[in-house]
Amino acid sequence: IANRFVLVAGLGSAWKTILTGIVPALIVIATTVVIELKMSGQSLPHCLRLLGFGPLHTRQLALGTLSLVPIAAAYLIMFKVLHVQASLGALWPLALLKFTIAQGVAEEVVFRGFVFRHLRAGRSFGHAATIAAVLFSIFHLANLFHGFSVEILIGIGISMTFSFLLTYPFAFLFEQGRGVLWGLTVMHVGIDSINVFPKATEPGLGMMVYLLGIVISGATV
């Protein structure tokens, strides 16, 4: 609906990012908060803490930041060794804001603060994380709305595989970080930051190096 409105209204790229990325993410966060309020019967501040909006956990934030060292190394190899073009995309600050709100916060609120936390009750870490990993992976099938080209299908396969695998370090950070999102948000945004470099997302050796960096990042956690 948002895409169609942007097209009909003739709005620019900035409005497209806002209306198709940021606004839906804010709606998802608000909806999750309302559902938690209904399910728990607790106050709004308490529900926000349950969903991950609690006080900063220093060690979790430090570990989430440390996990980005392999990502930074992958960038260094891509741009300095493989000579992948490092130019930023148009409106990259807005795109980075979108990734922070939509991927870094909204996805973590839903899949760690809500889904994993509720699954964890009465289950082992591995059992709860695996179910959450399947759900998080399936969620990325939403990218089929972009079409059915070979490139899109390959991209979906990669995103589903990595979202499944990364659920475990994300869930670990969430649980060991006393149920807050901030360290996870830093790690998630760092992983998705490649999207602000259009040339770096093209298939090739550079992308393979970056995917390896993601694997090492998760293993670091």
N, C-alpha and C positions, 0 to 999 in steps of 0.2 A: 504494500500500500504506500509506504513512504517513498519507495523508488518511483512508483507511478506518479505520485504527487510532485516529486522533484522534476520529473520529465515534463509533465503537463505545465507546471508553473514556470519552467525554463530557469530553474535556479542553478547557481554555480556549484563548483566542487565543494566549497566550504559548507554550504547548506546541505549538500548530499551527505557529507561526513557526519554532520550534526544530526540530521533527521533519520539517517539509516543506520548510524552507529551509536552515537552518544545517547540520544533520546530513548531508543529501545532498551539500551543497557540500564538507564535510570529507571525505566518502567519495570524491568525485570527485578532490579534490586528492591524497589518499593513493593512489588507483588510478593517477593519472598519474605519481606519483613511482615507484611499483612498475614501471610499464611502462618508464619511462626507465631505471631500474636494470637491467632485463632487456635493453633494447636497447643501452645504452652499455657495460655491464659495469664502470661506474665506481663509486666509493664513494658513499655516501649524501650526504655534504657536497658533493661535486662535482656530483652530479645535482641537488641543490637549487639550486646556483648556476646550472646550465644552464637550469633551469626559471624562473629569475628571482628567486630568493631570495638575491641577492648584495648586496654593500655598497651603501649609498645613493649614488645619483648626483645630486649637488646640482643641476646644470644641468637634468637631466631633471625632477626634482621641481619646480624653479622653473617650467619651461615647462608642466608639467602643471597647476600651480596657477594660472599666468597664464591658461591656457585657460578657466578657470572665471569670468573676469571677464564675458564675455557672458552666462553663465548667471545670474550675480548681477544683471546689468542687466535680464535678462528677468524675474526675480523682482520687481525693483523696479517695473517697468512693470505686471506682473500685479496686484500687491498694492496699489500706491499710485495707479496711474493707472486701471486697469481695475476696481479694487475687488473682485478675486477674494478670497474668504475665505481667510485665511492660517492658519487653525487647524490644529494638528498632529493627526495621527491618534492613536488610542489605542495605547499601547505603542510610540511612535515611536522611543525609543532602541533597543529590541530590533529594530525594523524596520530601523533604520540599520545596526545590527550585522550583520543578515542581508544587506543590500545590500553591505556591505564584504566579507564573507566569500564570499558566493555570486557576486556580480557583479564586485566589485573585485578579488578574489583568484582564486577558482576559474576564472572565465571567462578571465581573463588568463593564468593558468597553462596552461590547455588550449589556447587559441587563439593566444596569442603565444609563451609559453614553450615549448610543445611543437609545435603544428601549424605556426605560421609559421616557427619556427626550423628545423624539419626541412625544410620546403618551400624555405627560402632556400638550402639547400646546392645549388649548381650552377644556381641560377636567379637572374634579375635581381630587384631589389626589387619592381618592378611586377608581374611574373609571379607571384611567390610571394605577394604581398599580395592579388592578385586571386583566386587559388585559395582563400586563407584567408578572404577576404571572402565568397565564395560559401558556404563551409562554415559560417561564423559566422552568415550570414543564414538558411540552412536550419535551423540549430539552433533558431531562434526559432519554428519551426513546432510545437515542443513545446507552445506555448500553446494549440494546438487541443484539448488535454486539458481546457481550461476550458469547451469547448462550441463551438457553431457559430452564435452570434447575430451579427447585423450588426455590433454594437459590437466584439465579440471579433475578427471578421475584419478590420475596419478597423484595430484596434489591432495585429494581427499584421502587416498590410501595412506600417504605419508602422514598427514595430520591425524588420522585415526590411530595409526600405529604409535606415533609419538605421544598423543594425548593419553593413550592407554598406559604406556610405560611411565610417563611423567606423573601419573596419578599417585604412584607410590612415594616418590620424594616429596610431592606436594602434601600428601596426607601426613607423612612423617613430620614435616615442618609444622603443619597445623597442630598435630597432637603434642609434639614436644615443645611447641611454642605457646602452650596454654590456651590454644584455641583462638589465636588472633591471626589476621590475614596479612599483616604488613610485610613480613619476610617473603611470603608467597607471592605477593603482588610485585615486589621488586624482581624476583626470579622470573615470574611469568612475563612481565613487560620486557625484561632483558632478552628473553628467548624470542619474543615476537618483534623485537626492535628491528629485525632485518627488513621488515616490510616498509621501512622508511627509506630504504635504498633499492629503488626499482631494478637496477641492473644486477644487484646481488641475488635477487630472487629467481633469476633465470636459471634453467637447468644447466648443469655443468659441474666441473670439478670444484668450483667455488662453493656451490650449494652442498656438495658432498662433504666438504670440509666443515661447513657450518653445522650440518646435521650431526657430524661426529662430535663437534663441540657441545651440542645439546646433550648427546649421550653421556659425555664426560661430566657435564654439568649435573645431570641427574645422579650419576654415580658418586660425585663429590658429596652430595647431600647424604 
